[in-house]
């Protein structure tokens, strides 16, 4: 650490008028009546003229006013006074350390502390708290430990104020175990010590310890306050401990604390994180005053509960309330836009971020990457990534996954290689993206190598998702038998998703034998899942086994298994329109007429309806009409009549797109010269000029 503190030279002061009746003790004049730098300049000039500035007490008052009391962001004037003191004592140093800490210059505060040590200026009980706060802000645990040694050496190891700040420093630097040792070693603990430890536990993610500490606090008879409850409620939310959360809610109501905005917001956030979103909303509506944190907590609660339309509606109300959102708000809103495929709303949010000159932090940038990737605008996602001033593993992972899901597997692997060159260590989610990319590009051996490298190079234990990716890699490469053998050798029990991935491969490659085995496993795991029967029926139909296909569909009907209704959505002018097959809230005649016209156009171009994808209960004569009215066809037709020619149509669907709609979308893209981006439950489909980015495998 350097010991010199750089500052601008003191400016020459203009001549000032003499101050009549200057008090013998100018403390009150300096500390209370000097409201501006001009006032202090005048007093300072008088002290210089009368040589009273040589009085250490007067100089300290002058220093305190310049460094702490006056509303200035710089410390140049205070430093010019400090540097004129021949031998500054601990009081003068304390004022400067406190000022640097308060004005967000913690590094300079630590330089002054070191200067005190080198100049043998004795420390006192006021030196350590502000110095420790500077360590806390810098996350300087090494320096904090050195100062802790000085505290013990100087005999302040039992001073409660010093110990409280020491606990806060260790806790904020992530050293919660040491913080707890200091706490346990205190002869007496006040509320500040308890709250410092609570705050440290929550910030470091030690939520269970925070809850246990609260129970200990209650049994010890120690009175807690609102600050305590805010920390404990945060822990309850993370642990989904609704029982303790409800107890605190009742306590706050009984003691009239529910008027406290911070506490009410913490309660709201706890309810939302525990899945009690409606309770959170009732509390939100009852709040007399709602700040940006309360709005953000409620929007975030809706986002986490996947009630995205309600989140965006509340965000709209926040705009009407003329309240500027913060980064947390924006991340939640972007997440909802990504889930809904609401690209236009997401673009507006991005524009708002630029307009408000919000810093493109790692979290905000990653949310933007995720939005554009999930809306099929992967090139824009890449541009955002490249513009980010700093990136972490989550940023890289979001881009790699986005590229893989949008059919750009080769580019995804290139970014993974670049990530490794930048010495960014991948996590388990990164490998899901990498393995998906291998699947899209057809790199079987490379996929095996990446899968094996997880444990060997990075100590990452493969999860179910990684095994699923390997099954997908083998299945896409038509290695159905190898995929089946891979599942049988898995060290963990395969779940329904694994078998469903294999079943999809069997459908794509018309493998009836293994498809039947996969369905047998699926029926034992999830007997009422309609999609599995439909896939098996499609496999039978693809090889001409129509009786088996019909028998499979009949079994569904007999067991009372109903197909989950397909729902497709499209965003136009910031509004989300949803379509259900043969059931809509929008003008039915207009949409159905547009759909029928669209079907006529693509039939002329060679489209033949695949009636095997019709609903089970449809009569034979109605099957063609039934597949024509699938939700994605309705949404595409709506997009064709409501957007200008050449505009990209973006659709989101809750289920896997059926074979008939996939074939239809390819022909629509060619006939109407439109790019259609369809995001189904599994992946993206970019339809353009009669072909799809998935290469007809999904």
N, C-alpha and C positions, 0 to 999 in steps of 0.2 A: 504494500500500500504506500502510495506517495503521501508526503505529509504537507505539501504546499497546497493551499486552496486558491485557485485562480478566481479573480474578480475584476470588475472594471474599476479603474481609478476613480476616486471621489471627485465629483465635479466642483469647480470653484463656485462658491455661493455668492449671489448678488448682495450688494450692501443692504442692510436691513435697519429698520428704525429701532432705537433703543426701547427696551421693555420697561415701562414705568412700574415701580413698586414690585420688583422681582422678589419672590418669597425667599426667606432664609432657607426653608426646606422645600426644594422645587419638586418633590416626589409627586404630589397630587397634580401639579401643573403638567408635568411630563407624562404621567401615566393615564390621567383622566381627561385633561383639557386639550391635549394635542390630538386633534382628529385627522389631520392631513400631514403629508410630508412637508408642506410649506410651513405649517405651525411648528413642526419639530425643527426645521431648518432655522427658524427664527430663534427658538430657545437654544439650539446648539450654538448659534453664532454668539449669543449673549454669554454662554458658558465659556466659550473660547476667549472672548474679549476680557472677561473678568477672571479668567484662569481657574474657575470653579470646576471645570471639567476634570481637574486633577483629583478631585474627591472621588474615591472608588465607588461610593454609594450612589452619587449623582450619575457617574458614568454607566453604572449598571442599569439605573432607571432609563437613561437615554438609550442604551443598547436594547433593553426589553421593548421599549416603544417602537424602535426602528425595526427590530427583528420579528416581533410577534404581534403587537397591537395594531400597527398601521396596516391598512388593506392594500398591501403591495405584494406582487408575486415574486419580485426579485429580492436578493439579499445583499446587493451591492453596497447600499448605504450602511447597513448594519455591519458589514465586513470592514468598511472604511473606518468605522468607529472602533471596532474590535482590534484592528491592526495597530491603532494608535495607543493602545494600552500597553505599557512597558512589560508588566508582568501580570497578565490576566489570572485571576484566581478561579476557583472552581465555580463560583456563582456566574461569572462571565462566560465561562465555557458551557455551563449548563443552559444558559439562555440561548446560546448559539446552536447547541446540539438539539435542544427542544424545537427551535425555529426551523432548522433544516429538516427535522423529522416531520413537523407539521406541514411544511410546504413541499413535501414529496421530493426531498433531496437526501434520502437515507444514506447514500454512499458518502456524501460530504460530512454527515453527522459522525459516521464511523471514523473518517479521517481526523476529525477534531478529537475524538476519544483517544485515538492513537497518539495524537500530538500531546494530549494531557499526560499520557503514560510516559512519553519520551522526555517531557519537560518536568517530570516528577511533581505535577500538580496533584494534590490529594483529591481523591474521589469522595463524594458524599452520597447520602441516600437519594438525592435528586438526580445524580448523574446517570445511574444505571437504568431507571425505567425508560427514558427516552432513547437511550442507546440500544436497549433490547428491542424497543419498537422498530428501530431502524433495521436491526437484524431480521426481525419478523417480516418486514416489508420486502426485504431483499432475499428472503428465504435463506439467509446466511447462517446455517446451523453451525458451521465451523467457527465463524467469528463469535456466535452466540455461546458456544462452549468455552471459548477463551475468556469471554466476559464473565461467564459463570464462575470460572476459576478465580478471577479478580474479586468477584463478590464474596466468595468464601475467604479469600486471602485478606480482604479488607474488613472482615467481620460483619458483613451485612446479610449473612446467611439465614437470619431469623426475622428480617424485616418483612412484614406482610406485603407492603406495596411492591417491593423489589421481587419477592417470590411470586406474587400474582402476575407480574409482567414476565417473569421467567417462564412460568407455566404457559402463558399465552404465546411466548416466542417459540418454545419447543413444540407446542401443539400446532402452531401455524406453519412450522417448518417440517411437519410430518413426523416429528419424534415424539409421538404420543406416549410411548412407554416411559420415556425419560420424564415427560410432563407429569405422568401419573406418579412416578417415584418422588418428584418434588412435592406434588400435592399430598401424597401419603405421609411425607416427612414433616409437614407443617404442624407445629404445635396447635395452632388455631387456624381455622379456615373461614374466611368471610364469603359472602355471596359472589364476589368478584373472582375468587379462586375457583369456586364451583363452576361458574359460567364460562371461565376461560377453558376449563377442561371439557365441558360440554361442547363448546364451540370447536375445540380441537378434534374431539372424537367425530363430530359430524363432518367437518371439512376433510378429514382423512378417511372417511367411510367406515369408521368403527361404530356403526349404528347400534349393534347389540350392546356394546360397552356403554354407550350413552344411555340406553334404556335401563340397564342394570344400575348405573350410577344414579339415575333418577329415583329408582326404588330405594337405593341406599340412603339417598338424601331425605326421602320421605320418612323412612324408619328411624333416621337419626334426629328427626324433628327440626331440621334446618328449613327455614322459610325460603321459598323460591319466589322468583318474580317473573315478569313477562318475558324477559330475555331468556331465562331458563326454559320456559315453556315453548318459545319459538324454536330453540335448538332441539328439544325433545320431540316436538311435533314433526320436525324434519326427519328425525330418525324413525318415527312411527310410520311416516309415509313411505320411506325406503324399505321398511320391513313389513309393510302392509299390516301393521299392528293396530287394527281398528279399535280393539278393546281399550287400550290405553289412550288412543286418540279421542275416543268418545268420553272417557273419564275427564280428560283435560278440557274438552268442549263443555261438559257439564260444570266443571269447576269455574271456567271463565264466565259462564252465564250466571252462576250463583254468586260470584264475587264482582259482577259488574265490569269484568275486564274485556268483554266483547266489543267495547267501543274503541279499543286499541287497534289501529289499522294494521300494524305489523303482526299482532297476534291473530287477528281475524283472517289475514291473508295466509298465515301459516296453517290455520285450521282448514281453510279452503283448499290449500295445496295438499294437506294431509288426506282429506276426503277424496280428492281427485286421484291421488296416487294409490289410494286403497280401493279404487274402482267405484267409489260412491260419488259419481259425477253429478247426479241430480241433487244430492245433499249439498255438494260444493256450490252448485248454481243457486240454490235457495239462499245459502249464506251470502253469496256474491250479491244477489238482488237485495238482500237486507242491509248491506253495508251502506252507511250514510255517506262515507267518503271513500272513493276507490282510486288508489294511485296506479301507476303503470305496472307495479309489481303484482297487484291484485288482478288486473286485467290479463297480464301475461300468465299468471298461475291458472286462471280459468280457461284461457285459450289452450294452454299446454295440457290441461286436464282433458279437454275434449279431444285434443290431438292424440294423446296417449290411449284414450278409449276408442280410437278410430271413429269418432263421431265428427268427421272432418267438415261436413257441411255446416254443422252448428258452430264449429270453431271459426270458419270463414265468415259466418253471419255475425258472430260476436266481434270479430276483427273489424267488420264493416261498421258496427255500432261504436267501436272504439274510435274510428275515424270521425264519425259524426260528433262524438263527445270532445273532439279536438284535442286528443291526448296523443302525444308522440310515443310510438312503440319503442321498445328497447331491443337489444339483440336477442334476448330470450323469446320475445314475441315473434320476431321475424323468423327465427329458426322453426318455431312451432307452426307458423302459417305456411312456410315453405314445405315443411313435412306434410301438411295436409294437402297442399297443392300437388305434391308428388303422388300421394295416395290416390287422389281423385283424377289425376291426369289433367289438372286445371292449369294448363300452360299459360294462358293469357293472364290469369290472376297472378301466377308466379312471375311472369315477365313484369307485371306492374309492380310487384313487391321489389324485384331486382332494380327497377328504375327508381323506386322510392329510396332504396338503400343508397344509390348513387346520388340522388338529389339531396339527401340529407347528409351526404359525405360521411356515412357510417363506415368505420374501419372494416375492411374485408378480413376479419379474423379467421382463424382456422375453422372454428365452428360454423360461422356464417358461410364461409366459402364452401365448406363441405356440404352444407345443406343445399346450396345453389347447384353444386355438381350433381347431387342426388336428384334434385328436382328435374333438371334438364335431361339427365340420363333416363329417369322414369317417365318422362314425357316424350322420349324418342328423339330428343335434340342432342345427340351425343357430341356433335361438333361444338355446340355452344358450351356443353359441359367441359370439354377439353380446353376451350378458350378461358373459361373461368379458372380452371385448375392452373393454367399457365400464368394467369394474372395474379394469383395469390402470392403475397410476399413471403409467407411461410406456410409449410405444409407438414402434416404429421401422417402417421400410418393410416388413419381413418380417411384422410383426403385421398391418398394414393389408392386405398382399397375401394372407395366409392367410385373412382374413375375406372379402375380395372374391372370392377363388377359391372359398371354401366356399359363399358365397351363390349364385354362378353355377352351381356344380355341383349345388346342391340346387334348381335351378329358380327361384331368386329373382333373376333378372337385373336387374330394375328397381332393387331395393334395393342390389344390388352396385354399380351405376352411381352411385347416390346416395352410397354410401360413398366411391367414387372421387372424386367431386366434393368431398366433405368433406375427403378426404385432400389434395387440391390446395389447398383453402382454408387448411389447416393448414401449408402450405408443406413438405409431405413429398414429396420427389422420387420418382416411381415408378421401378421397375427393370424389366428385361425380363420377369420372371415376373409382375409386376403386370399387364402388358398381356395376358398369356395369360388371366388372370381377367377383365379388362375385355372383351376380344374374345369370350370365351365367354359373358359376360353379354349382349352385343349379339346373339349367336346365339340365345340363349334367348328374348329379347324380340322378335326379328325386326327389329332396327335395322340395315338394310343400309348406308345412307348414313353413319350414325354410326360403324359399324364401319370403313368406309373411312377416315373422318376420324381415328379413333383410330390406325389402322394407319399412316397417313401422318404423324401427329404424333410417332410414336416417334423417327424420325430427325430431323425438322425441329426439334422443341422440346427433345428430350432426348438427341439423339445416340446413340440405341440402334439398332443394326443388327438388323433382323428376322431371327429364327432360323426353323428349319424349323417349330417349333411355332406361330409366329405366322402363317406361311403356311397351315398346317393349319387354324387358327381361321378364317381368311378363307374358305377353301374350305367350311368347315362353315356359316358365315354365309350364303354364297350358296346352298349346297345346301339348307339348311333353308327358305330363302325360295323354293324351287322354281326357282331360277335355275341349272339344271344346266349349260346351255350356257355361261353366263358363268363358272361355276366351272371348267369344262374349259379355257376360254380363259385364265383366270387362271393355271392350272397351267402351261400351255404358255409363258406369258410370264415365269415365275419366273426370277430371275437365278441361282438355285442349282438343282442337279439335284433334282427332287422324289423323296422316298423313298417306301417302301411305305405309310407311315402316311398320306401325302397322298392317294395313289391309293385307299387303303382308305376314307378319309373321303368321297371322291367316290363310291365304290361304294355306301356306305351311303345316300347321298343318292339314288342311282339306284334303290335298293331301295324307299325310302320313297315316291318319286314315280313308280315303275314306268317308268323310262327305260332301255329295253333297249339301245339303240344305244350310248350313252355308257358304260353298265355293261359292255358287252363290251370297249370300248376300255380301260377301267380295269383289267379282269381281265387283258387282254393285257400291260399294263405290269407288273402285279403278278406274273404268272407268270415274267417275265424277271428280276424282282428277288428274289422269294421263291417259287420254284416248288413248294415242298412245304407251303405254308400252307393248311390245310384250310378256314379260315373264308372265304377269297375264293371258292372254288368253291361253298360253301354259300350265300353271299350271292347269287351269280349264279344259282344254281339257284332261290333264292327269288324273284328278279326274274322269271325265266321263268314260274314257277308263278303269280305274281301277275297275269300277263296271259294266263293260260290256255295257255301253251306247255309242256304237260306232258312232251312227248317230249324237248324241249330240256333241261328240268329233270332228267329221268331220265338223259339222255345226259351231262350235266355231273357228276352224282353217279357215274355209271359210270366216267367218266374218272378221277375221284379213286381209285376202287377199282383200276382198271388200273395207275395209277402208284404204287400202294401208299401213297397219302397217307391217313393216319389222322387222324381228328378228335381234337383234344386233349380228353381226358376232362373233362367239366364237373364242377366241384367247388364245392359251396355249403356255407357254414358258418353256424352260429347259436350264440350264446352264451347259456347258461342257468346262473344261479347261479355265475357266474365260471368256468364250464368251456366250452371250445369243442368243438362237435360238428360233424363234417364228413360230408358226404354226396356220394357219387359215384353217377351214374346207374346204377341196377340193380346196385349193388355197395356194401354197407355193413358196417361193423363193429358197428353197433348192432342190437338185436333186430329182425330183418328183418320178422317177422310183424306186430309191433305197428305199425311205421312204414308198411308196405305196406297193412295193413288201414285205417289212418287215411287214407292217400292215396286208396285206392279209395272210401272213404266220402265224402271231400272231393270227388272227381270226380263222384260221383253227385249230390251237393248242387248243384254248380255247373252240371251238365248240365241239371238241372231249371230252372235260372235262365237257360238259353239258351246255355251254353258248348258249342261244337262243336270237337272236337279237330282241329288242323291237322296231318295226318299227313305233310305235306311236311317237317316238322321232325324226323321220325324218323331214326334212324341209317340209314346206307346199306345195311348188311347185314341189316336187319330184313325178315322176310317180310311180304308184304302184310297177312296176317291179324294180324300182331303189331305193326304200326306204331302203332296206337292205344295199345296197352299201353306201347310204347316211349316215346312222348311223355308218357304219364301218369307215367312213372317218371324224368323228368328231375330232376336234383339239386335244383333250386330248389323243385320241387313237393314233393319228399320233405322238404326242410328246413322248408317252410311247414307241411306236415301235422304234422310233429314239433312245431313251435311251437304249433300249434292245440291239440294234446292235452296239452302240457306247461306251458302258461301259462294264467292266469286269463282268463275272457272279457273282452274290451275292451282287453287288453294289446297294445301295439304289437309286431309281429313284425319283427325286423331280420335280414336275410340279406345275406351277402357272397358273390359269385360270381366265379370266376376268368376267365370268358368273357363275351362279350356275351349278354344274355338273348335267348332265341329268341322269335319272334312268338307261338308257342302259349303259352309260359309267361307272356308279357306279358299276353295276352288273359285267361288263366286267373287271374292275380293280380288283375286289375281286378275280375273277377266275385267272387273269393274275398273281397276287401275289402268288397264290398257284402253278400254273402250272410251272412258271419260278423260283420259290423260291426266289422271290424278295420282298423287302419292297418298297411300292410306297407311297410317301407322296404327296398328291394333295391338294393344297390350292386354294379353289374356292372363289367366292365373299363373301360367308357367313362364312365359317369355314374351319378347317383342316380336312382332311380325311387321316388317317394312315391305309393303306391296308396291311395286313400281314396274310399269311397262310389262305387266303380265307375269311377273315372278315375285317370289317372296324371299326375304333374307334368311329364313330358317331352312331354305332348301327342301321344303315340304317334309320336314321332320320336326315334330313337336309333341 
